[in-house]
Amino acid sequence: MAKSTSKLLRNSFTLIQLEMLKALNGDISDADIEAVKTYALVAIKWGLRPSAKISDYYTDDYFHDGKSRIFMTIFQYY
């Protein structure tokens, strides 16, 4: 592992450890709570985005470019 990567991991784990100790000791500020809310909201949005993109891909082809009119014309005779 490269020296810079090792240092980055060590710093990351140190930060995680310090933040976990703060939470366990009840030393949580309002800013910390807002940061967690923001992080959670962004994570949820990123998680939902691929589903929306897939849905848009299929619905755009069938409902927004006139193809649905062709299908509706065909089915009204049956």
URFEN-V131206 format. One record per residue. N is the residue number from 1. OMEGA is omega in degrees with one decimal (999 if undefined). NEAR is the number of other C-alpha atoms within 10 Angstrom. D_CENTER is the distance of its C-alpha to the mean C-alpha in Angstrom with 1 decimal. Layout:
BEGIN
n=<N & N>
omega=<OMEGA & OMEGA>
near=<NEAR & NEAR>
d_center=<D_CENTER & D_CENTER>
END
This chain:
BEGIN
n=<1 & 2 & 3 & 4 & 5 & 6 & 7 & 8 & 9 & 10 & 11 & 12 & 13 & 14 & 15 & 16 & 17 & 18 & 19 & 20 & 21 & 22 & 23 & 24 & 25 & 26 & 27 & 28 & 29 & 30 & 31 & 32 & 33 & 34 & 35 & 36 & 37 & 38 & 39 & 40 & 41 & 42 & 43 & 44 & 45 & 46 & 47 & 48 & 49 & 50 & 51 & 52 & 53 & 54 & 55 & 56 & 57 & 58 & 59 & 60 & 61 & 62 & 63 & 64 & 65 & 66 & 67 & 68 & 69 & 70 & 71 & 72 & 73 & 74 & 75 & 76 & 77 & 78>
omega=<-179.9 & -177.7 & -179.1 & 177.9 & 179.0 & 179.2 & 179.2 & 178.5 & 179.9 & 177.8 & 179.5 & 179.6 & 176.9 & 178.3 & 178.6 & -179.9 & -179.8 & -179.9 & 177.3 & 177.9 & 176.7 & -178.8 & -179.9 & 179.5 & 179.3 & -178.7 & -176.9 & -179.8 & 175.5 & 178.2 & 177.2 & -179.9 & 177.9 & 178.7 & 178.9 & 178.1 & 179.6 & 179.4 & -178.6 & 179.9 & 179.3 & 179.9 & 178.5 & 179.4 & 178.5 & 178.9 & -178.7 & -174.5 & -179.0 & 178.4 & 179.2 & 179.3 & 178.1 & 178.6 & 178.6 & -179.5 & -177.7 & -177.4 & 177.7 & -179.7 & -172.6 & -172.0 & -172.6 & -179.3 & 175.5 & -180.0 & -178.8 & 177.9 & 178.2 & -179.9 & -179.5 & 178.4 & 179.6 & -174.5 & -178.8 & 179.0 & -178.4 & 999>
near=<5 & 7 & 8 & 9 & 10 & 11 & 11 & 12 & 12 & 12 & 12 & 12 & 12 & 12 & 12 & 12 & 12 & 12 & 15 & 13 & 12 & 13 & 13 & 10 & 9 & 9 & 11 & 12 & 11 & 8 & 9 & 13 & 11 & 11 & 12 & 12 & 12 & 12 & 12 & 12 & 12 & 12 & 12 & 11 & 11 & 11 & 11 & 11 & 12 & 11 & 11 & 10 & 11 & 10 & 11 & 14 & 11 & 11 & 13 & 12 & 12 & 15 & 12 & 12 & 10 & 11 & 13 & 14 & 13 & 10 & 11 & 10 & 11 & 10 & 9 & 7 & 6 & 5>
d_center=<29.6 & 30.1 & 31.3 & 28.5 & 25.8 & 27.7 & 28.0 & 24.3 & 23.6 & 26.4 & 25.1 & 21.6 & 23.2 & 25.6 & 22.9 & 21.2 & 24.7 & 25.7 & 22.7 & 23.2 & 26.9 & 26.2 & 24.2 & 26.9 & 29.6 & 28.1 & 27.9 & 24.7 & 24.9 & 23.4 & 21.6 & 20.0 & 18.9 & 17.5 & 15.6 & 14.0 & 13.2 & 11.6 & 9.5 & 8.6 & 7.9 & 5.6 & 3.7 & 4.4 & 4.0 & 1.7 & 3.3 & 5.9 & 6.5 & 8.5 & 10.5 & 11.4 & 12.5 & 14.5 & 16.0 & 16.9 & 18.5 & 20.8 & 21.6 & 22.5 & 25.0 & 26.6 & 26.5 & 26.4 & 28.9 & 32.0 & 31.8 & 31.5 & 34.8 & 36.5 & 35.3 & 36.3 & 39.7 & 40.3 & 39.4 & 41.6 & 44.6 & 43.9>
END
